[in-house]
Amino acid sequence: MLERYVSSLDFTSYEDFYTNFSVKTPDNFNFAYDVIDVLAKEKPEECAMLWCDEKGAVAEFSYADIQRLSDQAARVFLDAGIGKGDPVMLILKRRWEYWPILLGLHKLGAIAIPATHLLTTKDIVYRSEAAGITGIVCVDDAEVICHINEAEQKLREAGKPFPRLKAFSRSVHTPSDAPLPADAPWLDFKALMAHAAPFTRPQEPVNTNSDIMLLYFTSGTTGMPKMVRHDFAYPIGHIMTAQFWQQVQPGGLHLTVADTGWAKAAWGKIYGQWLCGTAVFVYDYDRFVPHAMLEVITRHRVTTFCAPPTIYRFFIKEDLSKYDFSALKHCAVAGEPLNPEIYEQFLAATGLELREAYGQTELTVTLATFPWLTPKPGSMGKPSPGYDIDLVREDGLSCDMGEEGQIVVRTSRRKPAGMFGGYYRDDELTQSVWHGDIYYTGDVAWKDEDGYFWFVGRSDDVIKSSGYRIGPFEVESALHEHPSVLECAITAAPDLERGAVVKATVVLAKGWKPSDELKVELQNHVKKTTAPYKYPRIIEFVDELPKTISGKIRRVQIRDDDILQ
């Protein structure tokens, strides 16, 4: 399968890889037809997905199963009047139904909008209006259904359209005779799939490569979420993600920790993995319990694993010697910068390196510690093939080695496979970040003498104090080395004399209590670990940090609260 879409898989060095790797995207490419249906024909009984949940249920799906179920989903949508270009929101957590339902939309040329179950009524109203949503399929969850019903009522009162299809998919734990919600014309999507008429692939292509396949609402640490537009060629870009960063194993089992509502699921739970011949492992849980996830990973013999730094931060607090990691061959990390202390402790306990990468919802893997590179803990690695990466100063000129600047992608010579096509229905916003053939990521980094990139922070998170520029990540890394710190966020606090000072908002690890003595100890620790002027002059202990619904720290909220005080 993979050989059909890449120039080569054999490279002698990173330089060879960066220069010579390329992908081949056929015209009218459709992942559901050209990958899943082909795999179902070539190896119908091979495991495509192994699903389990925190209650002990387990289900295995072959490629033939995935084809059959996606055909059923396509038929249900077709019968409901959903077709090419229609936006449909999927709020399905990690339920196994997400995969065939998503593929069913692909088979019709419709637009899928994966979304989190944490959306409020206001969120659903905003998304419905912004994207013109024509259908919603959600989990059989009372709170989710309540928010959708409330959103429908608000839209109707305002005389605005609401999705014509409302359906939910019952989980495996819901009795088949459980009643439908009484207050809305909901459809039982899973039951409709089971009784669907046969579906036949249309004779004419349902899409071109430039048609919209996915819309992702970014969580937004500031402002309203943006609608990131990805086309039908997008899955090809994730060959890079799966094969060369996550290093999935043919015939293996890959787990990426992500809710299906986030772009990280597209990075690690479907496209690149199936293109590269590994089965997808899905662990469906509502509350993250470190020892439970470790047990699941080792019991099911997961071969490759990818998670945000927070997951590894909790893992190293466990007794990792109790677990058999012999099946696990590779671990990757992304989502937020990796603190070197986490890298070192995980390596010491498991013998496994953490390979870091950087990207955005708008991009695929952009920088990574690829197989030919020696990891530098805390570094994002080097650019991916197809990505012309530069660091620029505020005046637009390229940075010198070691100088901090904004990460940009230059697209004058080529546009990377899988890069977004702009923000849906918002040309002005698109042009504000992507103009002159340069895409401005909004992230600040610096490059060392070996060509490795090091994350500093979002451009609006960098602190300017007494003439110094201080990146939050370095100070956060220093604090995370102290055993008392579970989580922390570094922000700028207003100061009349210095303009701003460094503030640390800290969540303490179990067994530690806030005190003035601990504040001084943490300040002295930072002074010894990094440049003394970077130490936090203000330390506030809190029970939890403000976060977006995708789990990213909202430093802007901390800053705004400080201004109001």
N, C-alpha and C positions, 0 to 999 in steps of 0.2 A: 504493500500500500504506500509506504512512505517514499519509496524510490520513484513513484510517479510524479511527485511534487517537488523534488529537490534536485539540484545539480549534482551534488555529491555528498557523501557522509564521511568521507575519509580526508582528514586534514592532519598535517604534521606539526602545526603550531597555531597559536592564536592569530598571528599575522596572516598565515595561510587561510585560516578560517574566516577572518574578517574580510579579506580581499576577495576570496573566491566562492564563498557560500552564497547561493541564491535559490529562490523558490520559483516554481512554475505554476501559474494559476490558469486553468482552462477557462475558456469562455463560458458564461452562464453557469459558473460553479455553484453547486448547491450541496452543502455538507450532508444533508439528510439522504439525498439520492446518491451522490457520488462517493460517499464514504460509508455510511451506515448500511445502505441497501447493498452495496458491493461486498462489504464484509459479511453481511448476512448470506450472501450467495456463495462466497469463497470459503468461509469457515463458520457455518451457521450455529454449530454447537459450542463454539469457544466462548468462554466467559467474557462478557463485555462489562458487567457491573455487578459488584457484590455490595449489597446494602444491609445494614444492621442498625438497630436503634438501642437506646439506653435501657429499654425494657426487656431486651433479649431476643427480639424478633430478628430473623435473618431471611433474606431473599436473594437469590442469584438469578441473573438475567443473561441469556446468551445474545449474540448479535441477531439471531433470528427472532428472539423475543422482542428486542428493541425495535426491529423493523415492523413486526406485527402490531405492537402497541402504538407506534407512531403513526402507522396507517389508520388505526382506529381513531386516534386523536384528530388526525387530519379530516377524517370523515365527519366527526362530530362538529368541528369548526365549520366545515363546508355546509353542512345541513343547517347551521345556525346563521348562515349568510356571511361568514367571515372569509375574506379572500385576500388577494394580492394587495399589499400596501395598507391593510387594516391593522392599527396598533392594538395589541392585546396585552394586558398586564397580568403577570404570573406572580402570585404570592403563595409560594408552595414550600417554604422552608427548605428542609433537606429530604422531603418525601420523595420516594423513588419515582412518583408520577411526573415530577418536573421534567425528567429527561425525555420521555416519549411525547409529552405535551409540547415541549419546546421544539422538538424535531417535527411534530405535526404542523406547527406554524410555519417552519422552514419549507415544508413540502407544498405549502400553498402560496409561498411568496409573501406571507404576512409579516408584520413587524412585531417582534417579541419585546416586551418591556419587563425584565425581571425586577422584582421589588421585594423589599423586606417586610416581614410580618409586623415590624415595629412601627409602621406608618400610622399616623393619627388620622382622624377625620379630615383635618385641615390639609394634611399631606396628600390624601387621596383626591380631595377636591382640586388642589393645585395641579396634580399630575393629570387628572382627567381633562381639565381645561387646556393645559399646556400642550398635551400630546394628542388631544382628540381621541381618547381611548374608546374603542368600540366593544371591548369585551374584557371581563375580569374572570380569572380562574384562581381560586384561593383554597387554602387548607380549610378543613372542616373545624374551625376554631371560633368559638362564640365571640371573642373580643374582636377578631379580625372582621367577622361578618357584621358585627355591630357598627364598626367604623365605616364599613362600606355602605351599609344601610343609611347611616347618618349623612354620609357624603351625598348619597343619591337624593335624600330629602332636601338638603341645602341647594343642590343644583336644580332640582325641580322647582323649588320656591323662587329661585332666581330666573326661572324660565330658560335654563340651559340644558343641553342634551346630556344624557348619561348613557353609559355602555348598554347596548341592546342585548348583550349576552352576559348573564351572571351565572356562574357555576362554581361548584367547589368539588374537590376531589377528596373522598373519604380516606382517612388513614387506615392502615391495616388493623388498627385497634377499634375502629368504629363498627358496631354491629350493622349488618346490611339492612336491618329493618328500623334503624334509628330514624326519627322524623326529620323532615326538612325544616329549615327555619320557617316560622309561621307568618312572618311579616313581609315576605318578599318572594317574588317568583324565581326562586333559586332552582337550578338544575343540578342533579347529581352527575358530575362529569364522568366519574369512574363507571357508574352504571350505564351511562350512555355509550361509553367506549365498549363495554362488554357486549352491547347489543347493536353495535354499529354495522351498517351495510358495508360490503367490501369497498375498498378504495383503490383506484387505479391511477397511476402516475399520468398526469396530462401529457399529451403528445408534444405540445409546444413547451419550451422552457417557461417556467413561472417567474424567472428573475434574470436580470443581468448582474454582472459583478458589482456594478455601482449602485444597485438598488439597496434600500435600507433593510437590514436584517434584524438589528438590535438597537434599542435605545436604552441607555443607562442614565438615570438621574444620579449625578454625583452628589454625595452627602453634603458637601459644602461646609467648610469651617467658617465661612462668612457668606452672607447673602443667600438667595434662594438657589436651590439645586439647578445645575445646568443639564441639558439633555444632550448627552454624547451620542453621536450618530456613527454606527458601524455598518459596513456593507457586507454583501454575501461573500466577498473574498477574505473577510476578516479571519476566519478559522485558519487559513493557510499561514498567517503570521505567527500563529502559536505553535508551529513546528519548532521554531526557535526556542520557545518557552519550555516545551516538554522535553525535546531531545537533548538540548545542549546546556540548559540550566538545571531543570529538575532531573535530568538524566534518567528518564523512565526506562524500565527494562522491558524488552519484548516478552510477552507472556507474563509480565509481572503484575503488581497490584499497587496502584498509586492513590495516596490520600492527600488531598489539599484541604486544609481547614478553612472553610468559607461557607457562608450562607449563600443560597442560590440567588439571592437578591443583589449580590455584589459582583462587580466585574472580575474579582478574583476567582469566582466560580468558572467563568469562561477561560481564565488562564489555567486552571488546574483540575477541572472536573468534567471536561467533555472533549473539546476540539483537538488540541494538540495530543492529548493522551491517546485517543482512539486512532488518530492519524499515525501515531508512532507505535501502535501495537501493544499497548498495555491496558489492562482492565482498570476501571475506575472503582475505587472503594469509597463508599459513602457511609459515614457515621452520623446518624440522625439523633441529635440530642437537643434539649432545650436549655440545659445549664451545663457549662463547662466544669468538669471535675477532673483535675489533672491525672489522678491515679486511674480513673475509669478510662480515660482516653489512652493512656499508656498500656493498660490491660488489653484494650481492643486492638491497638496497633500490633502488639506482639502476639496475641492469640490468633489473629487472622493472617499473620505473616506478611504484613505490608512490606513492600520492597523499596518504595521511594515515598518520601514524605515532605510536605511543604506547609509552613505555617508562619504566622506573623511572630515577631519577637516576643510578644506577651505570652504566647503559648510556651515557648522555650523557657521564659523567665519563671513560669510556674513549674515546669518540668524539673529544673535544677534544684527546686526546693524539696523534691521527692527523693526517696532512696532509689536511685536508678539501678543499683546493683541487684535489685529484686527482679528485674525484667530481662528477658532473653531477646536481645536485639540482633541475633545472628542473621535473620532474614532481611533486615533493613540495610540497604546498600548505599543510600544517598539521602541527604537532608538539605532542604533549601529553605531560605527565609526571605521574606519581603513584606511590605505593608507599611513599615516604619523602620527607621535606622536600627541596626543591630548594635547593642552595646558590647564591646570586646569582652567584658567579664562573662557575659552569657556564653559567648563562643568558647572561651577557654574552659569553663566549668562543664559544658555539655561535651566537649571533646574529651576531657579527662575522664568523664564518667562512662562514655559510650564508645570512644574511639572514632566518632563520626564528625567530620568537618561540616560546618554550616556554610553553604554557598549563598552569598547574598546577591540580590538583584534590585534594580530600581526600574520603575515604570509608573504609568498613570492609567486611569480609566481610558484616557484618550489614546493610549499607546499600547504596544506589547512590551515584552522585556526589552529595555532600552540600554541598560548597563548591567553587567553581571560578572560574577566570578566563574568564568567558563572553565571547562576541564583542563585546559593547558595552563591555567593561571594558578599560582600559589596564593591561597587566601591571605589577605591582610585584614585581620579582624576589625570590623568597623567600616571597611571600604566597600563601596558598591561594585567595584571591579572596573571593567573596561567596556567600551561601546559594542553593541551588537552589530553584526553585519547588516548593511542597509541603512543604519543610523549614522548620519553625519552630525556628530555631537560637538558642540563648542561651549565655552564659558565666556560670557560677555559682561563687561562693566556697564554701569548706568549710562555711559556715553555711547554704548553700542560697540565699542572696540573689544577685540578678543583679550582675554586675561593672560598674564604671564604665568609661568609655572608657580604654584603655591599661592596664587592670588584668588580671592573669592569672587565668584561671579554667578550670574543666573545661567542655569542649564538651558540651552536652546537646541532645537533640531533644525538643521538647514536642509531644506527640501528643494533647492534649485536644481540639483542634479538628479535627484530621485526621491520618491516618497516611500518610506519604509512599508513593507507588507504588514497590513493590520493596523496602520495608523488611522485615526478617526477621520471622517470626512467633514467635520465641522459640528457646530451645535445646531440642533434641530430647530427650525423656525426662528433663528436668531443670527442673521448674517453679521450684525453689528458686533455681537459678542465674539463671534468667530474671528472677525478681522482685528479685534482688540488684542488677541493673543497669537494670531497667525497672519502675519503680514510681511511683505517683502520676501516671501519664500522662507521665512523664519518662524518657527513655532516657539513661543516663549512659555516654558513650563511653570514659571513662578517659583521654582526651587533653586536654592543657592548651594553651590559646592565649590571645591577646589581640586586641582589635579597635582599629584606628586611627580617626582622625577622619573618614576617608572610608568607613568601613564594611568595610574589608578585614580579613580574619582572618589572623593570623600564628601558626604552630605553635611551641610551646615544647618539648613532649615528652610522653611518657606521664606520668601523674600520679605514678607510683612512680619515675620517672627524674629528676624535678626535684631539684636539689641544694640543701640548706640548709646554708650555711657562714657562721659568724660573724654570724648574723642576716640574711644575704642569701639570696634565692632565685635560683638560677642555672639557666636552662634549657640542656640540653645542645646543642640545635640551634645556638644563636648562637655558641657556642664552636667547635663543629665547623665551622660555616661559615667562621669566621675562619681556622682551621687549613687548610681546603681551599684557601684563597687562596695558601698557600705552595707553591711548585713541588715541594717534597720530599714532600708528603703525597698518597698515593694514596687511602687510606681511614683513618678514625679513629672512635673512640667515646669520648664523654665520660661519665664516671661519677663517683660520690662515693666517695672513699676515706676510711676511718676516721681521725680525728685527735683526740687527747686535748684539745688546746687549743681547736680551732675546731668540734669536733663532726664535721666532714667537710671535706675539701678536694677541689678539682677535680683529677681525674686524666684524662690523655689516653692512650689506647692507640692507637698509630699504626702503620700499614703504610706503608712508604716506597715512593716511586715508583722506577722503574728508574734506576740510576745513583747513587743516594744510599745512604750507609752510616750506621748509628747512631753517634753520638758525643755526648759531653757538650756540646761546642760547639754542635751542632745543637739539643740540648734548649734551651739558653739562647736560641738564635736563634728557635725556635718560641715560647718564652714571651714574648720581647720583641715578636714579631709580633702575638700575641694582645693584649698590653697596648696596642699602638698601634691595633689594629683595633676593639676593643670596650672596655668598661669595664675598667680595670686589675684590679679585684678578681676578675674572672672568669677570669684566666689560669690555666692548669694548673700547679699546684705540683709535680705528679708527671707525668712522661712516660715511658711504657714503649714500646719498639719491639718489634713482633712480626711474624712472617711472615704471619699471617692472623688475622682476627677471628672469635670464636665466633659462629655464626649458626644460626638455625632452618633446618629443611629447606626453608622457602620463601625463604631468603636474607636474613631480617631479622636485624640485629645483636642478639645476646643480651647486653644490658648487665647483666642480672641475673647471668649466669655470671661476668662480670668482677668484679662487686661481691662475689659469694660467694667467689670465689677470693682476693680481697684480705682478706676476713675470716678465712679459714682460714690465711693466711700468718702 
